[in-house]
Amino acid sequence: MNNPLCHWELMVSDVKKAQQFYGKVFDWKFDDSSTPGYTLIQTGSEPTGGMMAKPSEAPACGLGSYFLVNSIEQTLSKASQAKAAVVCPKTEIPGIGWFAVFTDPDGIPVGIFEASEKK
């Protein structure tokens, strides 16, 4: 299986301000109705995007990316063997799948996603 980019998200200080900015710059549309505290970003093509307010425990605002994997457990095991630090363990997105985040050797966060239904 390839591990393509499947989702990206912005963690911002002010969601409404960011929506106004990205809406003006890229003509993106936003959907706040699906999950409380999370905004889906409609860019007009894949992969999809999302936006959320930066949690207080997060070190900084930023752009995150998620790569599609067959197994979160196997991928986290490989990442750990390669000396990655797991910063968010396998977490369920009800009805959609699971995600996790680890850091690469430079401390860059890398998100992974496993779908509930395999294609």
Secondary structure, DSSP 8 states (H G I E B T S, - for coil): ----EEEEEEEES-HHHHHHHHHHHH--EEEEEEETTEEEEE-SSSSEEEEEE--TTSSS-EEEEEEE-S-HHHHHHHHHHTT-EEEEEEEEETTTEEEEEEE-TT--EEEEEEESS--
